[in-house]
Amino acid sequence: MLVKNRFADGLDWADGLRQSKLGPPAYSTPFGAMFHADALDMLHSLPSDSIDLVMTSPPFALTRKKEYGNEPIERYIGWLMPFCLEIKRILKPTGSFVLDIGGSWVPGVPVRSIYHFALAVKLAEEFHLAQEFYWYNPARLPSPAEWVTVRRIRVKDSVNMVWWFSKSEYPKADNKRVLQPYSESMKSLLKSGYTAKKRPSGHDISENFSKDNGGAIPPNLIQIANTESNSYYLRACREREIKPHPARYPEALVKFFLDFLTDEDDLVYDPFGGSNVTGSACESSRRRWLATETTREYIEGSTFRFETPLFDSQANNKDSSRQNAAQTRSKS
Ligand SMILES: C[S@@+](CC[C@H](N)C(=O)[O-])C[C@H]1O[C@@H](n2cnc3c(N)ncnc32)[C@H](O)[C@@H]1O
């Protein structure tokens, strides 16, 4: 399944990278390859118009620094833009750039930074803003403690922005692939029928409203509780004394955008790979993938995501059933 320090047999599509200065991947799988490399080096090695989706979560401009290092607010946009300009070059005209980015506080005062909005404005000079998404994580801990739990003058920040940028105005996308189960009230409406009339807002609701389209069109608010606590990845990290990545996003978030914006065999790249949640989601969704990460230990840990444990139903079910419950709540 996973081979270390070389390209897996049959990864012909990665042939161009064999000649690049990147060297062999840290590991590869039937669908993709993880490189211990700076994302800028990978970006410079990739041909123009070659990637269907860049899905990533870069280090944020946080007041409390993560162990892998974060640029401060005042330098953040200057640091990230060179990556983004290259991302624009390597995206296919139909491609998308999905950027998960959390907010931040101005150090020392109960005031929010607007760095991620400023970033979006800057990026909109280069890309089209196809749509903004909000990832709501109900399990997020309250912070900064000083403002939220001690002085009680701010509330919990539990939403990340997920900016969906595109190279053209019509990137590949199909919301029929991310339909959600209908709510109970919609189900009964579909059963009993709907009389076409005008809403108080003036919107004309036609007979089509009572047509069963196989599910509800999802909103741009995605609710996923980031509660992974006993997954195979985490247990393998504990057993083998590898520090788990401290800022992982949930596989369900990646899966949503893979289903929505890509087809099987499309090529996806995560420049700030971390524990390679993106690669793992791609592998199970049969999308080809590339990832880069500069911290060796995160790459080591990420290999556990590609092991297939023989007997692991209990632990994984626990995590995924919790996640499913959260998703079901968000759908109803
Ligand atoms: C927010 S984390 C990504 C976590 C990942 N989405 C996951 O779920 O595991 C950002 C990662 O970017 C890595 N990083 C920072 N600068 C980088 C660069 N220039 N090239 C590649 N990786 C980089 C950091 O080491 C960190 O692991």
PDBQT file of the ligand as one rigid body, heavy atoms in Angstrom, charges set to zero:
ROOT
HETATM    1  C1  LIG A 401      -2.258  24.014  10.060  1.00  0.00    +0.000 C 
HETATM    2  S1  LIG A 401      -1.015  22.848   9.735  1.00  0.00    +0.000 S 
HETATM    3  C2  LIG A 401      -1.799  21.764   8.574  1.00  0.00    +0.000 C 
HETATM    4  C3  LIG A 401      -2.491  20.613   9.231  1.00  0.00    +0.000 C 
HETATM    5  C4  LIG A 401      -3.120  19.635   8.265  1.00  0.00    +0.000 C 
HETATM    6  N1  LIG A 401      -4.203  20.236   7.515  1.00  0.00    +0.000 N 
HETATM    7  C5  LIG A 401      -3.652  18.425   9.035  1.00  0.00    +0.000 C 
HETATM    8  O1  LIG A 401      -4.898  18.293   9.151  1.00  0.00    +0.000 OA
HETATM    9  O2  LIG A 401      -2.859  17.643   9.549  1.00  0.00    +0.000 OA
HETATM   10  C6  LIG A 401       0.149  23.693   8.732  1.00  0.00    +0.000 C 
HETATM   11  C7  LIG A 401       1.383  22.882   8.424  1.00  0.00    +0.000 C 
HETATM   12  O3  LIG A 401       2.179  23.588   7.472  1.00  0.00    +0.000 OA
HETATM   13  C8  LIG A 401       3.546  23.207   7.680  1.00  0.00    +0.000 C 
HETATM   14  N2  LIG A 401       4.374  24.203   6.971  1.00  0.00    +0.000 N 
HETATM   15  C9  LIG A 401       4.686  25.476   7.354  1.00  0.00    +0.000 A 
HETATM   16  N3  LIG A 401       5.426  26.095   6.404  1.00  0.00    +0.000 NA
HETATM   17  C10 LIG A 401       5.567  25.194   5.381  1.00  0.00    +0.000 A 
HETATM   18  C11 LIG A 401       6.196  25.247   4.099  1.00  0.00    +0.000 A 
HETATM   19  N4  LIG A 401       6.857  26.350   3.683  1.00  0.00    +0.000 N 
HETATM   20  N5  LIG A 401       6.151  24.159   3.314  1.00  0.00    +0.000 NA
HETATM   21  C12 LIG A 401       5.490  23.027   3.709  1.00  0.00    +0.000 A 
HETATM   22  N6  LIG A 401       4.881  22.921   4.918  1.00  0.00    +0.000 NA
HETATM   23  C13 LIG A 401       4.903  23.994   5.732  1.00  0.00    +0.000 A 
HETATM   24  C14 LIG A 401       3.662  23.206   9.191  1.00  0.00    +0.000 C 
HETATM   25  O4  LIG A 401       4.759  22.430   9.619  1.00  0.00    +0.000 OA
HETATM   26  C15 LIG A 401       2.307  22.616   9.610  1.00  0.00    +0.000 C 
HETATM   27  O5  LIG A 401       2.392  21.228   9.823  1.00  0.00    +0.000 OA
ENDROOT
TORSDOF 0
